[in-house]
Amino acid sequence: MSGYSQLTESEKNYVKRHPVNAYKIGECKNMAVAETRKRFGHNGRNDKSDAFRHCYWSALLAREIGYQQAIEFTTLHESQPGNDLKEKAMDLHNNRAGADIGRNGGADEMLALKCMEALKKGRLIHY
């Protein structure tokens, strides 16, 4: 998994317990970053692009590693020491929305469209 050294201890413990998921987590992250850049022109922080990226990453994860595993890893990801509580709450909300979208599967584009729809309808949080 590229970026392993940047993971929190909790995330490292997760990937040690679930090594098959580690590759999928990294791939889904890369796909979410690329799709966000394509749709928004950047990967921002606490803006609409951030909300979409979290939603889409979690939707892809739910499809690839299952809903419960997606929720577990994304929750660990947001539990970094020093993570601003408002940002954490926003990210956890958008992660859960994405996992709900991806829990029944679907093609990449369909998941991206559903996350965009959630954003446009105000179901994702951003600042």
N, C-alpha and C positions, 0 to 999 in steps of 0.2 A: 504494500500500500504506500504510494508516494505520499509524503507529508507525515509519515509516522512520527517523526521527532516532534512535530507540532501538536500532536494529540495530548490531551490531558491523561493523567494516570488512569482515570475511569474508562476513557475511550480505549487506551492501550489494553487494559484488562478485558474489555469487551472483544476487541479483535483477536486477542489471544484465545478467548473462549470460542469465538466464531470466526476462524480464519477464512472460511469460504466466503463469508459475508464481506470481509475486508476489501477484497477486490471490487465487489459490486458497489460498495459504499463509495469508493474512490471514483469509479466510473460514473455513477449517478451524479456525484458532485460535479465532475467535469462536464457532464451533459447539461446540468442545470446552469452552471456558469456560462457555458457557450450559448444556450438558448436565451438566457437573460440578456447577454450582450447583443444577441441578434435582435431581440424585441425592443430593448430599451437603449441600446448604444453604450451601456456601461453596467457595472455591477455596483450599485450604490449601497449606502448604509442607512437603514431606517426609512427608506423611501419606497415608492411603489416597486422599483426593481428588486429591492431586498425582500419585500413581501412575496413577490412572485417567485424569486429564486428559492426561498425556503419552502414555499408550497410545492413547487415543481420537484425539487430534490426529494422531499418527503413522499410525494406521489410516486416517483420512480422507485424509491426505496421500498415502499409498501408493495408495489408490484413485484419487485425483484427478491426481497428477503422476507416479505410478509409484514402484515400490519403491526403486530406486536413487536417484532424485531426493529422495525422502522421507528416506532415510538420510543423504544428503549434506547436506541443509539442516538436519535436526535435529542432526546432529553439529556443524555449524558453530554452531548456536544454543547448544550446550552448551560451546563453546570460548571463552566470554567470559573476558577477563582477570579473575583473582580468583575464579573459580568454585571453590567448595570441592570438593576431589577426591572426597570421599564422595558429595556431592550429584550431581556430574557422572556418576560411575559409575552411580548409581541411575537418573538420568534417561536416560542412554544405554541402559541395560538396558531400561527401560520403553518407550523410543522404538522400540527394535528389536522388542520384543514386539508393539507396536502395528502396526509396518510389516509384520510377518509376518502378523498378523491381516487387515490390509487389502489385502495384495498380490493377492488374488483377487477383490477388489471386494465388493460387498454394500451393502444399504440402510443408512442411518444407524443405525437402531434395532438391526439385526443386529450391526453393528460395535460399538455401545455394549454390547450384551448380551455379546458375546464378550470385551470388555475387562473387564466386571464379573465374568464367569466366571473369567478369568485372575487377577483380583485375589483372588477368593474361594478359588481353588485354590492361592494362594501363588506364582503365577508372576510376579507383579509385586513390586517391592521398594519398601518404604516404611519410615519410622522413627518 
